[in-house]
Amino acid sequence: MIFKASALKRVSANFLPFSDAVSEDLPLSQLLRLSLFQVSVGMAAVMLLGTLNRVMIVELDIGAMLVATMIALPVLVAPLRALVGYKSDNYKSAIGWKRIPYLWLGTMWQFGGLAIMPMALLVLSGDRTLDWPIAGYVGAALAFLMTGFGMHMTQTAGLALAADRATEETRPKVVALLYVMNLVGMAVAAILIGALLRDYSALRLVQVVQGTAVVTLLLNLIALWKQEKVKPMTKAQRAEAGPTFRDAWNDLAAGGDAGRLLAVVFIGTMAFNMQDVLLEPYGGEILGLSVSATTLLTAMWAGGALIAFGFAARWLAGGVDPYRMCARGILAGILAFCAVIFSAPMESPALFYLGAALIGFGGGLFGVSTLTAAMTMPTLGRAGRGLALGAWGAAQATGAGLSIFIGGTIRDLVNHAAGNGTLGEALATPSTGYSVVYHTEIGLLFLTLIVLGPLVRLRPINTERSAKLGLADFPT
C-alpha cells in the first residue's frame, strides 16, 4: 500500500503543468499565486492596446492621431524600468523587504490610472461637465501614464522577486510559467471585456474599466502575499549608503554580455512587433478575409507562442544555451515573414495563417530565451538581478512601442508614394506598403542574428534527458 501511494503521488505530480518548476523555497501554491501579477499586467495591456483603442476611435469619436499619442505615452516611461530594478535591488526597509514594496507601489499606480481613465476619456470625447477643455487631455494623459508606469513597475519587481526565489535549475521553467500566465491574462481579459462592452454605453465603460482596476488590485494583493520573508534590519544597516545607479549600471555593463543582450532584445523586439497593427488589415485588404477570419490570427499567434513555450521548457531543461534558443526563434521569425509575404501573390490564406503562427512561435522563443538570459545573468559587484531585469524590460517595451509606430508610418508613407505612381507601375498596389514593412522586419532579424553572434559561444550542453515524457515537461 505504501508503494502504491508513493507511485500514485509521482504519477499525479508528473501530470501537473509546471510541477518541476517548484523548489523547496518556492512551492507550487506560492509560485502560482506569484504569477498572478502577470495576469493583471496582461489585462491592463489588453485594455490599453485593444479595448480602449477601439472604444476611443469608434464610440467616443476621438481622433486617431490623439489615440495613438495616448497609447504611446506608456512607452515614454519604459526606460525607467531599469531604475525601478536598481531601486528594488538596494531598497532597505525596517522589515527587510526589497521587492514587495515596489510590487505594491506599481499596483497602486496601475489601479489609480485605470480608476480615473473612463471619466477622463468621457471628458476628452466632448461629454464635458467642466468649462475647461484641456481637462480631458490632461486627465487622459495622466491616466495612461499612471497605468503604463504601474505596469512596468509591477512587472519589473515581480520578475525580480520570482528570480530571487527560484533556483538555478527551476528558473527557466519559472520564466515559461510567467510568460504563459501573461498570455492567459490577455486572452481571458480580451474575451470578458469584449463581452461586457458589447452593449456599449458611457456607464458600462466606467463600470468595466474601474472593475478591471479592482480586479488588478485583488490579483496583485494575492500575488504578493507572504512572498518575501521578513528580515528585520537594524538602524545602522538601513543607514548604510548604497551604490549609486551609475555605479550599479557600470558593474552590470562590466559583466561583458549585458550591453549586447540589451541590443539583441531591442532590435529583435522591433523586428517581431513592427507588424502588430498591420497583420489583420493585411489579411482583410490584401487577401480579402472577413473580420471573423482575421480574428483567428490572434488564436494562431497565441497557439504558436504556447508551442514555443513547450519547446523552450524542454530545451532549457535539457541544457540548451538560451542564446542558441534565441537564434532558433529568430530563424523561425524569418520563415514567418517570408510566409506572410508570399501569401499575397500566391493568394493563400493557409500560408498567411502559418506565417502568423510562426510569428508567435519565433517571438515566444525569442522572449523566453532573452528573459532567461537576463534572469540567469551573474550579478557583478553592485549590480543586482533587479537592475538586469529592469534593463531587459526597458529595452523590450521601448522596442515594441517604437516598432509599432515605425511600422504604421512606413506602411502609410510607402502606400502613399505607390498610389501616386512614384514607385512605378509595378509597385502601385496596396500590398507594397505592407511588403516593405515585412521585408524591413526580416532585415532587422538578420541584424539581430549578427548582434547575437558573439553571445553564442561553444559551451558544453547537458545531454541528459529524462527517460519519460510527461505533461510536466510542457508549460501548458
C-alpha positions in Angstrom: 0.0 0.0 0.0 2.8 2.4 0.8 4.5 1.6 -2.6 1.2 2.2 -4.4 0.6 5.5 -2.6 4.1 6.8 -3.4 3.7 5.7 -7.0 0.4 7.4 -7.3 1.9 10.6 -5.9 4.7 10.5 -8.5 2.2 10.0 -11.3 0.0 12.8 -10.2 2.9 15.2 -9.9 4.1 14.3 -13.4 0.7 15.3 -14.8 0.7 18.7 -13.1 1.8 21.5 -15.5 5.0 23.3 -14.2 5.3 20.8 -11.3 9.0 20.7 -11.9 9.3 24.5 -11.7 8.8 24.4 -8.0 11.6 24.1 -5.4 11.8 23.9 -1.7 11.9 27.7 -1.3 9.1 28.2 -3.9 6.4 25.6 -3.6 3.7 25.3 -6.3 1.0 27.2 -4.5 3.2 30.2 -3.9 4.5 30.1 -7.5 1.0 30.1 -8.9 0.0 32.9 -6.6 3.1 35.0 -7.5 2.4 34.5 -11.3 -1.0 36.4 -10.9 0.8 39.7 -11.3 1.4 38.7 -14.9 -2.3 38.2 -15.3 -3.0 41.7 -14.1 -0.4 43.1 -16.5 -1.9 41.2 -19.4 -5.3 42.6 -18.5 -4.0 46.1 -18.5 -2.2 45.6 -21.8 -5.5 44.4 -23.5 -7.3 47.4 -22.0 -4.8 49.9 -23.3 -3.8 48.4 -26.7 -7.1 46.7 -27.7 -10.3 47.7 -26.0 -9.8 51.4 -25.3 -8.1 51.8 -28.7 -11.3 50.8 -30.4 -13.7 52.5 -28.0 -11.9 55.8 -28.3 -11.9 55.9 -32.1 -15.3 54.4 -32.8 -17.7 55.0 -29.8 -16.0 58.2 -28.4 -15.1 59.6 -31.9 -11.6 60.7 -30.7 -9.1 61.4 -33.5 -6.8 58.5 -34.4 -3.7 60.6 -34.0 -4.6 61.6 -30.5 -5.5 58.0 -29.7 -2.1 56.9 -31.0 -0.4 59.6 -28.9 -2.2 58.4 -25.7 -1.3 54.8 -26.3 2.3 55.7 -26.9 2.6 57.6 -23.6 3.4 54.4 -21.5 6.4 53.8 -23.8 7.9 57.0 -22.6 8.3 55.6 -19.1 9.6 52.2 -20.2 13.3 53.2 -19.7 12.5 53.8 -16.0 12.2 50.0 -15.6 16.0 49.9 -15.2 15.8 52.4 -12.4 13.0 50.5 -10.7 15.0 47.3 -10.8 18.0 49.1 -9.3 15.9 50.6 -6.5 14.4 47.3 -5.6 17.9 45.7 -5.5 19.0 48.2 -2.9 15.8 49.1 -1.1 16.2 49.0 2.7 13.1 48.7 4.8 12.8 48.1 8.6 11.4 44.6 8.0 13.8 43.7 5.2 11.5 43.6 2.2 13.0 44.6 -1.2 10.7 43.6 -4.0 7.2 43.7 -2.3 7.1 47.5 -1.7 7.7 48.1 -5.4 5.3 45.5 -6.5 2.6 47.1 -4.3 3.5 50.6 -5.4 3.3 49.5 -9.0 -0.1 48.0 -8.3 -1.4 51.3 -6.8 -0.1 53.3 -9.9 -1.9 50.8 -12.1 -5.1 50.8 -10.1 -5.1 54.7 -9.9 -4.6 55.0 -13.7 -7.4 52.6 -14.5 -9.7 54.2 -11.9 -9.6 57.7 -13.4 -9.3 56.6 -17.0 -13.0 56.3 -18.1 -14.0 59.7 -16.7 -11.0 61.3 -18.4 -11.9 59.7 -21.7 -15.6 60.8 -21.5 -14.4 64.4 -20.8 -12.0 64.2 -23.7 -14.6 62.9 -26.1 -16.8 66.0 -25.5 -19.1 64.9 -22.8 -17.9 67.6 -20.5 -19.2 69.0 -17.2 -16.4 71.5 -16.9 -15.8 74.6 -19.0 -12.1 73.7 -19.2 -11.5 71.8 -22.4 -7.8 71.0 -21.6 -9.0 68.9 -18.6 -9.8 65.9 -20.9 -6.3 65.9 -22.4 -4.6 66.3 -19.1 -6.7 63.6 -17.4 -6.4 61.1 -20.2 -2.6 61.6 -20.5 -2.3 61.2 -16.7 -4.4 58.0 -16.7 -2.3 56.4 -19.5 1.0 57.4 -17.9 -0.1 56.1 -14.5 -1.3 52.8 -15.9 1.8 52.3 -18.0 4.2 53.2 -15.2 2.3 50.9 -12.8 2.5 48.0 -15.4 6.3 48.5 -15.8 6.9 48.7 -12.1 4.7 45.7 -11.2 6.3 43.5 -13.9 9.9 44.5 -13.1 9.5 43.9 -9.3 7.5 40.7 -9.8 10.1 39.2 -12.2 12.9 40.1 -9.9 11.1 38.5 -7.0 10.5 35.3 -9.0 14.1 35.2 -10.0 15.2 35.7 -6.3 13.0 32.8 -5.1 13.7 30.4 -8.0 16.8 28.1 -8.1 19.2 27.9 -11.0 17.6 24.7 -12.1 14.0 25.8 -11.9 14.4 29.4 -13.2 13.9 28.5 -16.9 10.6 26.8 -16.1 9.5 29.8 -13.9 10.2 32.0 -16.9 7.9 29.9 -19.1 5.2 29.9 -16.5 5.3 33.7 -16.1 5.0 34.1 -19.9 2.1 31.7 -20.1 0.2 33.5 -17.3 0.7 36.8 -19.1 -0.8 35.2 -22.2 -3.7 33.8 -20.2 -4.4 37.2 -18.7 -4.5 38.8 -22.1 -6.8 36.0 -23.6 -9.2 36.0 -20.7 -9.4 39.8 -20.5 -10.0 40.1 -24.2 -12.9 37.7 -24.1 -14.6 39.1 -20.9 -14.1 42.8 -21.6 -15.3 42.3 -25.2 -18.4 40.6 -24.0 -19.1 43.2 -21.3 -18.7 46.1 -23.7 -20.9 44.5 -26.5 -23.8 46.8 -25.5 -21.7 50.0 -25.1 -22.7 52.9 -23.0 -20.8 55.5 -21.1 -21.9 53.9 -17.8 -20.8 50.5 -19.0 -17.4 51.9 -19.9 -16.9 53.3 -16.4 -18.0 50.0 -14.8 -15.8 47.8 -17.0 -12.6 49.9 -16.7 -13.0 50.5 -13.0 -13.9 46.9 -12.4 -10.6 46.0 -14.1 -8.9 48.3 -11.7 -10.4 46.5 -8.7 -9.5 43.0 -10.2 -6.0 44.2 -10.7 -5.7 45.3 -7.1 -7.1 42.0 -5.8 -4.9 39.8 -8.1 -1.7 41.6 -7.2 -2.5 41.6 -3.5 -3.0 37.8 -3.7 0.2 37.5 -5.7 2.5 39.4 -3.2 1.0 37.9 0.0 3.8 36.3 2.0 6.2 36.1 -0.9 9.1 37.7 0.8 10.4 36.8 4.2 10.5 39.3 7.0 14.2 40.1 7.9 14.3 43.0 10.3 17.2 45.4 9.7 18.9 47.5 12.3 19.0 51.2 12.1 22.7 51.1 11.3 22.1 48.7 8.4 19.4 51.0 7.0 21.7 54.0 7.3 24.5 52.4 5.2 24.9 54.1 1.9 24.0 52.0 -1.1 25.6 52.1 -4.5 24.6 54.8 -7.0 22.7 54.0 -10.1 25.7 54.8 -12.2 28.0 52.5 -10.2 25.5 49.7 -10.4 25.0 50.2 -14.1 28.8 50.3 -14.7 29.1 47.0 -12.8 26.3 45.4 -14.9 27.9 46.6 -18.2 31.3 45.3 -17.0 29.9 41.8 -16.9 30.5 41.7 -20.6 27.3 40.3 -22.1 24.7 42.8 -20.7 25.1 45.6 -23.3 25.0 43.2 -26.2 22.0 41.3 -24.7 20.0 44.5 -24.4 20.8 45.4 -28.0 19.6 42.0 -29.1 16.4 42.5 -27.1 15.7 45.9 -28.5 16.4 45.1 -32.2 14.7 41.7 -32.0 11.6 43.1 -30.3 11.3 45.8 -33.0 11.6 43.1 -35.7 8.8 40.9 -34.2 6.4 43.7 -33.3 6.5 46.0 -36.3 3.6 44.2 -37.8 1.4 44.2 -34.7 -1.2 46.6 -36.0 -0.8 45.6 -39.7 -1.3 41.8 -39.8 -5.1 41.9 -39.6 -5.5 44.8 -42.1 -3.2 42.9 -44.4 -5.4 39.9 -44.3 -8.6 41.9 -44.9 -7.3 44.4 -47.5 -4.9 42.2 -49.5 -6.3 38.6 -49.0 -9.9 39.6 -48.8 -10.5 37.8 -45.5 -13.6 38.6 -43.4 -13.5 40.1 -39.9 -14.1 36.8 -38.3 -11.4 35.2 -40.4 -8.8 37.8 -39.4 -9.8 37.4 -35.8 -8.4 33.9 -35.9 -4.9 35.4 -36.4 -4.8 36.1 -32.6 -5.5 32.5 -31.9 -2.9 31.3 -34.4 -0.3 33.7 -32.9 -1.2 32.5 -29.3 -1.0 28.8 -30.4 2.4 29.3 -31.9 3.6 31.1 -28.7 2.3 28.3 -26.5 4.1 25.7 -28.6 7.2 27.8 -28.3 6.9 27.8 -24.5 6.7 24.0 -24.5 9.8 23.6 -26.6 11.6 26.2 -24.6 10.8 24.4 -21.3 12.2 21.2 -22.7 15.3 22.7 -24.3 16.3 24.7 -21.3 15.7 21.8 -19.0 18.0 19.8 -21.3 20.8 22.3 -21.0 20.4 24.1 -24.3 22.0 27.5 -24.2 19.5 30.4 -24.1 21.3 32.3 -26.8 21.2 29.3 -29.1 17.5 29.0 -28.5 17.2 32.7 -29.2 18.8 32.1 -32.6 16.2 29.4 -33.3 13.4 31.9 -32.6 14.9 34.5 -34.9 15.2 31.9 -37.7 11.6 30.9 -37.2 10.7 34.6 -37.4 12.4 34.9 -40.8 10.5 32.0 -42.1 7.3 33.5 -40.7 7.6 36.8 -42.5 8.5 35.1 -45.7 5.3 33.1 -45.5 3.3 36.2 -44.9 4.9 38.0 -47.9 4.3 35.1 -50.3 0.7 34.6 -49.1 -0.4 37.6 -51.2 1.0 36.7 -54.7 0.0 33.0 -54.1 -3.4 34.1 -52.8 -3.1 31.5 -50.0 -4.8 32.3 -46.6 -3.4 29.0 -45.3 0.1 30.3 -45.9 -0.9 33.5 -44.2 -2.2 31.7 -41.1 1.0 29.6 -41.0 3.0 32.8 -41.0 1.0 34.2 -38.1 1.6 31.0 -36.1 5.3 31.1 -36.8 5.5 34.7 -35.7 4.0 33.7 -32.4 6.4 30.7 -32.2 9.5 32.7 -33.1 8.5 35.6 -30.8 7.8 33.3 -28.0 11.2 31.6 -28.2 12.9 34.9 -28.5 11.1 36.4 -25.5 11.6 33.3 -23.2 15.3 32.9 -24.2 16.3 36.6 -23.7 14.3 36.8 -20.4 16.0 33.6 -19.2 19.4 35.0 -20.1 18.6 38.2 -18.1 17.3 36.3 -15.1 20.3 34.0 -15.0 22.9 36.6 -15.7 25.5 36.5 -13.0 25.4 39.7 -10.8 28.7 41.6 -10.6 29.6 43.9 -7.7 26.9 46.4 -7.0 24.6 45.3 -9.9 21.6 43.2 -8.8 19.2 41.0 -10.6 16.5 43.6 -10.5 18.6 46.0 -12.5 19.3 43.4 -15.1 15.6 42.5 -15.4 14.6 46.2 -15.4 17.0 46.9 -18.2 15.6 43.9 -20.2 12.1 45.2 -19.7 13.1 48.7 -20.7 14.7 47.5 -23.9 11.7 45.2 -24.7 9.0 47.7 -24.0 10.7 50.6 -25.8 11.5 48.4 -28.8 7.8 47.3 -29.0 6.4 50.8 -28.8 8.7 52.3 -31.3 8.3 49.4 -33.8 4.5 49.7 -33.9 4.8 53.4 -34.6 7.5 52.9 -37.2 5.7 50.0 -38.9 2.5 52.0 -39.3 4.4 55.1 -40.6 6.3 53.1 -43.2 3.2 51.4 -44.5 1.3 54.8 -44.9 4.3 56.6 -46.5 5.1 53.8 -48.9 1.5 53.2 -49.9 1.1 57.0 -50.5 4.1 57.0 -52.8 2.9 53.9 -54.5 -0.6 55.3 -55.1 0.9 58.5 -56.6 2.9 56.4 -59.1 6.3 57.5 -57.6 7.5 53.9 -57.2 6.5 52.8 -60.7 3.5 51.0 -62.2 4.6 47.6 -60.9 4.5 48.7 -57.2 1.3 50.7 -57.5 -0.6 48.2 -55.3 -1.9 48.3 -51.7 0.3 45.4 -50.7 3.5 47.4 -51.4 3.5 49.2 -48.1 2.9 46.0 -46.1 5.6 44.2 -48.0 8.1 46.9 -47.2 7.3 46.6 -43.5 7.7 42.8 -43.6 11.0 43.0 -45.5 12.2 45.5 -43.0 11.4 43.1 -40.2 13.4 40.3 -42.0 16.3 42.7 -42.3 16.1 43.5 -38.6 16.0 39.8 -37.7 19.2 39.3 -39.7 20.7 42.3 -37.9 19.7 40.7 -34.6 21.5 37.5 -35.5 24.6 39.5 -36.2 24.5 41.2 -32.8 23.7 37.9 -31.1 26.6 36.0 -32.8 29.3 36.7 -30.2 27.0 35.6 -27.4 26.5 32.1 -28.9 29.8 30.6 -27.7 30.7 27.0 -27.7 29.6 25.7 -24.3 29.1 22.2 -23.0 25.5 21.2 -23.4 23.9 18.8 -20.9 22.9 15.8 -22.9 21.0 14.1 -20.1 17.3 13.6 -21.0 14.5 12.2 -18.9 13.5 8.7 -19.9 9.9 9.7 -19.5 8.0 12.5 -21.3 5.2 13.8 -19.1 2.9 16.8 -19.2 5.1 18.4 -16.5 7.7 19.0 -19.3 5.4 21.4 -21.0 4.2 24.9 -19.9 0.6 24.1 -20.5 
